[in-house]
Amino acid sequence: MEAINIHEAKTRLSQLVARAAEGEGFIIAKAGKPMARVMAIDSPESGQQKRLGFLAGQFKVPDDFDRMGQEEIAEMFGG
């Protein structure tokens, strides 16, 4: 992620925000010290990428999954 000096960020803010909206985040630094990270709102945090479907085909959900343990649960509630 690119680090941008705070003065340069003020000068080029609209360009930098447009880049962030396209998924290219950046860091605003003051005197070389990182102060803020700018990224698109819908971007996941680093290390939190969505992994939908990563177990596809690895297991099968039984057809009666929503009724499993039904008798035991009914007994717990006195039914």
Phi, psi and omega in degrees: 000132184285138175261131181242134176296144184301323179295316178295323179297320178296320182291322186246028188305312183297321178295317181293320178295321178298319177296319179296321179297333178274004177102001181259087181290166178210168180245136174264127182240150176236119183055038177082355180263123179301131182244323183208147175251132180244126179209165179298147183300320183276005178282135176288153175299155178298135182085001181240038179297139178289137184236050179297135175082009184289345176249018181304128178082359183278333180208167181238132177276127181298150180297331181263024183306317182286353179245003181297131179076012184304316182295315180297320180293318179298320179295321179299327181263012175079023183254000000 
